């Protein structure tokens, strides 16, 4: 089979190779899927860059967790009637070496999910990590009908799907985006209002957009960077469901502030979701696909031979996000410095007024003393 793989960590063009590898055989409870598409997620490029140092301990990695294709062989205990079935697959390269960046993959039959005929393979390849993560972030604590939900980074792959899940389920959705194009994408997905998260103090505008009420739930793309703002948007009893904190993974939390909000903090990752949550997500994804409204955003379409460019495109998106966050930090720093100067100037002005008042008081006291002496002389 044709496949891409890496046997060392590093930059995509330097470590990713494309060539021929042996075809996989189905093991017990497995199916072999002839893949039409493979999706690149941020976790895939981070693995390739060395985020998990022991990943290569047992040999080369065929990257990517998500993909779509047709079942062409089944293993023991899998009904042969599944041969020829169109499917989308997820968790292909999780706790194992063989992902979807290949023409075939052998995978647990439960990770190969039936795909409606109306859905193309490119869309199907985006239903694993993005759609299931978004589903868990929105529904992990029950129905959301009538709730208000903030989705940060609403034009991103997970955020865009989270907006769709929430709005289609009867929630009022407010999203954040950093430019007009992304803001429009959020509105098309179902957001009722969009706030620019590159502006300092954007939490106030979220609350204003929600009718001066705080939101019930936040679906968070960057927990560490955004926490100081997102906590200002949440009502008592609110939920903060975060699926990323890449740029600031460690931070100090205000426990008592969170306690008095009765805040529920939920960290979400597809791989370790309960199987019941995965099953529910697969069921709901199937219903949404058949209804025709679940629409993942697809950035680019490239052949397998250009897998390194696909990784670089995701790398660049992460770098762009880092620069946006850095610019926001600089803006906040400038505004803080300006506020501190204003405070300093106010203090200095107050001190000057106090000195002037003291001088006047001293002069008045001197006049009183002089008058008293003059009266005494008389």
C-alpha positions as CSV (number, residue, x, y, z in Angstrom):
1,X,0.0,0.0,0.0
2,X,1.0,3.6,-0.4
3,X,1.6,5.3,2.9
4,X,3.3,8.2,4.7
5,X,5.4,7.7,7.8
6,X,8.1,9.1,10.0
7,X,10.7,7.4,12.2
8,X,12.2,10.5,13.8
9,X,10.8,13.8,15.1
10,X,11.2,17.1,13.4
11,X,9.9,19.4,10.7
12,X,7.4,17.9,8.3
13,X,9.6,18.1,5.0
14,X,12.6,16.6,6.9
15,X,11.0,13.6,8.5
16,X,7.8,12.6,6.6
17,X,8.4,9.9,3.9
18,X,6.0,8.6,1.3
19,X,6.4,5.1,-0.2
20,X,5.2,1.5,-0.2
21,X,4.5,-0.5,2.9
22,X,2.9,-4.0,3.3
23,X,-0.9,-4.1,3.2
24,X,-2.5,-4.6,6.6
25,X,-4.4,-7.7,7.5
26,X,-7.5,-7.6,9.7
27,X,-7.1,-9.0,13.2
28,X,-10.0,-10.2,15.5
29,X,-12.7,-7.5,15.7
30,X,-11.0,-5.5,13.0
31,X,-11.9,-4.3,9.5
32,X,-9.5,-3.1,6.7
33,X,-10.6,0.2,5.2
34,X,-9.5,1.3,1.7
35,X,-9.0,4.9,2.5
36,X,-10.1,7.7,0.2
37,X,-9.2,10.6,2.6
38,X,-7.1,11.3,5.6
39,X,-7.4,14.4,7.8
40,X,-4.6,16.3,9.5
41,X,-5.4,17.5,13.0
42,X,-3.2,19.7,15.3
43,X,-2.5,16.7,17.5
44,X,-1.0,14.9,14.5
45,X,1.5,17.6,13.8
46,X,2.4,17.9,17.5
47,X,3.1,14.2,17.6
48,X,5.3,14.4,14.6
49,X,7.2,17.4,16.2
50,X,8.0,15.3,19.3
51,X,5.2,16.2,21.8
52,X,5.3,12.6,23.0
53,X,9.0,11.5,23.3
54,X,8.3,7.8,23.6
55,X,6.0,7.6,20.5
56,X,8.6,6.1,18.3
57,X,9.9,3.6,20.8
58,X,8.3,0.6,18.9
59,X,8.9,1.7,15.4
60,X,7.8,4.2,12.7
61,X,4.5,6.0,12.8
62,X,1.9,6.3,10.0
63,X,0.2,9.5,11.2
64,X,-3.4,10.8,11.4
65,X,-6.3,9.6,13.5
66,X,-9.2,10.5,11.1
67,X,-10.1,9.3,7.6
68,X,-12.8,7.8,5.4
69,X,-13.2,5.0,2.9
70,X,-14.7,1.6,2.2
71,X,-14.4,-1.6,4.1
72,X,-12.7,-4.2,2.0
73,X,-12.0,-7.0,4.5
74,X,-13.1,-8.1,7.9
75,X,-11.6,-10.1,10.7
76,X,-12.9,-12.7,13.1
77,X,-16.2,-11.8,14.8
78,X,-17.0,-9.1,12.2
79,X,-20.0,-9.7,10.0
80,X,-18.9,-10.1,6.4
81,X,-21.9,-8.0,5.3
82,X,-19.8,-5.0,6.3
83,X,-17.6,-5.5,3.2
84,X,-18.3,-2.7,0.8
85,X,-19.7,-0.4,3.5
86,X,-18.7,3.3,3.3
87,X,-17.3,4.5,6.7
88,X,-15.5,7.3,8.5
89,X,-12.9,6.2,11.0
90,X,-11.4,7.8,14.1
91,X,-8.6,7.0,16.6
92,X,-6.6,5.2,14.0
93,X,-3.3,6.4,15.3
94,X,-4.0,6.3,19.1
95,X,-2.0,3.9,21.2
96,X,-0.9,2.2,18.0
97,X,1.4,3.0,15.1
98,X,-0.8,2.8,12.0
99,X,-2.9,5.8,11.2
100,X,-4.9,6.9,8.1
101,X,-2.1,8.5,6.1
102,X,-2.1,5.5,3.8
103,X,-4.2,3.8,1.2
104,X,-5.4,1.2,3.8
105,X,-5.8,0.8,7.5
106,X,-6.7,-2.1,9.8
107,X,-8.8,-0.8,12.7
108,X,-11.2,-1.9,15.4
109,X,-14.6,-2.4,13.7
110,X,-16.2,0.0,16.3
111,X,-14.0,2.8,15.1
112,X,-15.3,2.5,11.5
113,X,-18.7,4.2,11.5
114,X,-21.2,3.9,8.7
115,X,-21.3,6.9,6.4
116,X,-24.5,8.1,4.6
117,X,-24.3,7.9,0.8
118,X,-25.0,11.7,0.6
119,X,-21.8,12.6,2.4
120,X,-18.5,12.9,0.5
121,X,-15.2,11.4,1.9
122,X,-13.6,14.7,2.5
123,X,-16.4,15.8,4.8
124,X,-16.3,12.3,6.4
125,X,-12.6,12.6,7.3
126,X,-13.4,15.6,9.5
127,X,-15.9,13.8,11.7
128,X,-13.5,12.2,14.2
129,X,-11.6,14.5,16.4
130,X,-13.3,17.8,15.4
131,X,-17.0,16.7,15.4
132,X,-16.7,14.3,18.4
133,X,-14.8,16.8,20.5
134,X,-17.3,19.5,19.7
135,X,-20.2,17.2,20.6
136,X,-18.6,16.3,24.0
137,X,-17.9,20.0,24.8
138,X,-21.5,21.0,24.1
139,X,-23.5,18.0,25.5
140,X,-21.3,16.4,28.2
141,X,-23.7,17.7,30.9
142,X,-27.0,17.2,29.2
143,X,-29.4,19.0,26.9
144,X,-28.6,22.7,26.1
145,X,-31.9,23.9,24.8
146,X,-32.6,27.4,26.1
147,X,-29.1,27.9,27.3
148,X,-26.6,30.5,26.2
149,X,-23.2,29.2,25.1
150,X,-20.0,31.0,24.3
151,X,-17.8,29.3,21.7
152,X,-14.3,30.8,21.6
153,X,-12.4,30.4,18.3
154,X,-15.7,29.8,16.5
155,X,-14.2,29.6,13.1
156,X,-11.8,26.8,14.0
157,X,-12.6,23.2,13.1
158,X,-13.9,22.2,16.6
159,X,-15.5,25.6,17.3
160,X,-17.3,25.8,14.0
161,X,-18.9,22.4,14.7
162,X,-19.7,23.3,18.3
163,X,-21.6,26.3,17.1
164,X,-23.7,24.0,14.8
165,X,-24.3,21.4,17.6
166,X,-25.4,24.1,20.1
167,X,-27.5,26.2,17.7
168,X,-29.3,23.3,16.2
169,X,-30.1,22.0,19.7
170,X,-31.9,25.2,20.7
171,X,-29.1,27.1,22.4
172,X,-28.3,30.8,21.9
173,X,-24.7,30.9,20.7
174,X,-22.2,33.7,20.9
175,X,-18.8,33.1,19.3
176,X,-15.4,34.8,19.2
177,X,-13.5,35.4,16.0
178,X,-10.6,37.7,15.0
179,X,-11.6,38.9,11.6
180,X,-14.6,39.6,9.4
181,X,-14.3,36.5,7.3
182,X,-14.2,34.2,10.4
183,X,-17.0,36.2,12.0
184,X,-19.2,35.5,9.0
185,X,-18.3,31.8,9.1
186,X,-19.5,31.8,12.7
187,X,-22.8,33.4,11.8
188,X,-23.4,31.0,9.0
189,X,-22.8,28.1,11.4
190,X,-25.5,29.5,13.7
191,X,-23.9,32.1,16.0
192,X,-26.3,34.9,17.0
193,X,-23.5,37.3,17.9
194,X,-19.7,37.4,17.3
195,X,-17.1,39.2,19.4
196,X,-13.5,39.9,18.5
197,X,-11.3,38.1,20.9
198,X,-8.3,40.1,19.9
199,X,-9.7,43.1,21.7
200,X,-8.8,43.5,25.3
201,X,-11.8,43.1,27.7
202,X,-13.9,41.1,25.2
203,X,-15.7,39.3,28.0
204,X,-17.8,42.5,28.6
205,X,-18.9,42.5,25.0
206,X,-19.9,38.8,25.3
207,X,-22.2,39.6,28.3
208,X,-23.6,42.6,26.4
209,X,-24.3,40.4,23.4
210,X,-26.2,38.0,25.7
211,X,-28.6,40.7,26.8
212,X,-26.4,41.7,29.8
213,X,-26.6,38.2,31.2
214,X,-23.7,35.8,31.7
215,X,-23.6,32.6,29.7
216,X,-24.3,29.1,30.9
217,X,-21.5,27.4,29.1
218,X,-18.2,28.1,27.4
219,X,-16.6,25.9,24.8
220,X,-13.0,26.9,25.1
221,X,-10.2,26.5,22.5
222,X,-7.4,28.1,24.6
223,X,-8.0,27.5,28.3
224,X,-4.9,29.1,29.7
225,X,-4.8,32.2,27.5
226,X,-8.5,33.0,27.7
227,X,-9.3,32.0,31.3
228,X,-9.1,35.5,32.7
229,X,-11.7,36.6,30.2
230,X,-13.9,33.5,30.0
231,X,-14.5,33.3,33.8
232,X,-16.0,36.8,33.5
233,X,-18.6,35.5,31.1
234,X,-19.9,32.6,33.1
235,X,-23.0,32.6,35.3
236,X,-23.2,30.8,38.7
237,X,-23.4,27.1,38.0
238,X,-21.8,27.5,34.6
239,X,-19.6,25.0,32.8
240,X,-16.3,25.7,31.1
241,X,-15.6,22.8,28.7
242,X,-12.0,23.2,27.3
243,X,-10.4,21.1,24.6
244,X,-7.1,23.0,24.3
245,X,-4.5,25.0,26.2
246,X,-1.6,24.7,23.9
247,X,-0.1,28.2,24.3
248,X,-0.4,28.3,28.1
249,X,-0.8,24.8,29.5
250,X,0.1,25.8,33.1
251,X,-1.6,28.6,35.1
252,X,-2.7,29.5,38.6
253,X,-6.4,29.2,39.2
254,X,-8.5,31.5,41.5
255,X,-10.1,28.7,43.5
256,X,-12.5,30.7,45.7
257,X,-13.7,32.7,42.7
258,X,-14.5,29.4,41.0
259,X,-16.0,28.0,44.1
260,X,-18.4,30.9,44.6
261,X,-19.4,30.5,40.9
262,X,-20.1,26.8,41.5
263,X,-18.1,26.4,38.3
264,X,-17.7,23.1,36.6
265,X,-14.4,22.8,34.7
266,X,-14.3,20.0,32.1
267,X,-11.3,19.1,30.1
268,X,-12.2,17.2,26.9
269,X,-10.2,14.9,24.7
270,X,-11.8,12.4,22.3
271,X,-9.4,9.5,23.0
272,X,-10.4,9.3,26.7
273,X,-14.1,10.1,26.5
274,X,-16.3,7.4,28.0
275,X,-17.3,4.9,25.3
276,X,-21.0,5.8,26.0
277,X,-20.1,9.4,25.0
278,X,-18.5,8.2,21.8
279,X,-21.5,6.1,21.0
280,X,-23.9,9.0,21.5
281,X,-21.7,11.3,19.4
282,X,-21.6,8.7,16.6
283,X,-25.4,8.4,16.8
284,X,-25.9,12.2,16.7
285,X,-23.4,12.7,13.9
286,X,-25.3,10.2,11.8
287,X,-28.6,12.0,12.5
288,X,-27.0,15.4,11.7
289,X,-25.5,14.1,8.4
290,X,-28.7,12.6,7.3
291,X,-30.5,15.8,8.1
292,X,-27.9,17.6,6.0
293,X,-26.8,20.4,8.5
294,X,-23.5,19.2,9.9
295,X,-20.8,20.9,7.8
296,X,-17.1,20.7,8.8
297,X,-14.8,23.4,7.5
298,X,-12.2,22.0,5.1
299,X,-9.0,24.1,4.8
300,X,-7.2,22.5,1.8
301,X,-7.3,19.2,-0.2
302,X,-3.9,17.7,-1.1
303,X,-2.7,14.4,-2.4
304,X,-0.9,11.9,-0.1
305,X,2.4,12.8,-1.9
306,X,2.1,16.3,-0.4
307,X,1.4,15.2,3.2
308,X,4.4,17.3,4.4
309,X,2.7,20.5,3.0
310,X,-0.5,19.5,4.7
311,X,1.4,19.3,8.0
312,X,3.0,22.6,7.4
313,X,-0.3,24.2,6.7
314,X,-1.6,23.1,10.1
315,X,1.8,24.2,11.7
316,X,1.3,27.7,10.1
317,X,-2.2,27.9,11.5
318,X,-0.9,27.1,15.0
319,X,1.8,29.7,14.5
320,X,-0.7,32.3,13.3
321,X,-2.8,31.6,16.4
322,X,0.3,32.1,18.6
323,X,1.0,35.4,17.0
324,X,-2.6,36.5,17.5
325,X,-2.3,35.6,21.2
326,X,1.1,37.4,21.4
327,X,-0.4,40.5,19.8
328,X,-3.3,40.4,22.3
329,X,-0.9,40.1,25.2
330,X,1.0,43.1,23.9
331,X,-2.3,45.0,23.5
332,X,-3.3,44.2,27.1
333,X,0.2,45.1,28.3
334,X,-0.1,48.5,26.5
335,X,-3.5,49.2,28.0
336,X,-2.3,48.1,31.5
337,X,0.7,50.4,31.2
338,X,-1.6,53.2,30.0
339,X,-3.9,52.6,32.9
340,X,-1.0,52.5,35.4
341,X,0.2,55.8,34.0
342,X,-3.2,57.3,34.4
343,X,-3.3,56.1,38.0
344,X,0.2,57.4,38.6
345,X,-0.8,60.8,37.0
346,X,-4.0,60.9,39.1
347,X,-2.0,60.1,42.3
348,X,0.6,62.7,41.5
349,X,-2.2,65.3,40.8
350,X,-3.9,64.4,44.1
351,X,-0.6,64.7,45.9
352,X,0.0,68.1,44.3
353,X,-3.4,69.3,45.3
354,X,-2.8,68.0,48.8
355,X,0.5,69.9,49.0
356,X,-1.2,73.1,47.7
357,X,-4.0,72.7,50.3
358,X,-1.4,72.1,53.0
359,X,0.4,75.3,51.9
360,X,-2.8,77.3,51.9
361,X,-3.7,75.9,55.3
362,X,-0.2,76.9,56.6
363,X,-0.5,80.3,55.2
364,X,-4.0,80.7,56.7
365,X,-2.7,79.5,60.1
366,X,0.1,82.0,59.9
367,X,-2.3,84.9,59.3
368,X,-4.5,83.7,62.2
369,X,-1.4,83.6,64.4
370,X,-0.4,87.1,63.3
371,X,-3.9,88.5,63.9
372,X,-3.9,86.9,67.4
373,X,-0.6,88.6,68.2
374,X,-1.9,92.0,66.9
375,X,-5.0,91.7,69.1
376,X,-2.9,90.7,72.1
377,X,-0.7,93.8,71.6
378,X,-3.8,96.0,71.8
